[in-house]
Amino acid sequence: MSATNLIARDRLLARGFSIAPKGVLADTEIGPADKLVLLVLLDCAREGGGGRIFPSWEFLCRATALCRATIHSALKHLQKTGYLE
């Protein structure tokens, strides 16, 4: 592996990583934005010890690079499909 690849890999791993449940990735009932929002929420729950989480709109927008309207739509769809209460 070249030094450039090692640097790129180290930058990617420097902030840690998340684990995505395969069932979420394979679920055809939810779209890419839904999955991204859900994975960010799962990561928040994991870091916070589970249970209820209250991320801000600003955090969700920054973490997903999605606009508030898209996140709102994803949250509604995740509730409808049973991923969120």
Summary of the structure (lengths in Angstrom):
residues: 85
radius of gyration: 14.8
end to end distance: 45.0
largest distance: 46.6
contacts: 190
relative contact order: 0.15
helix: 62%
strand: 0%
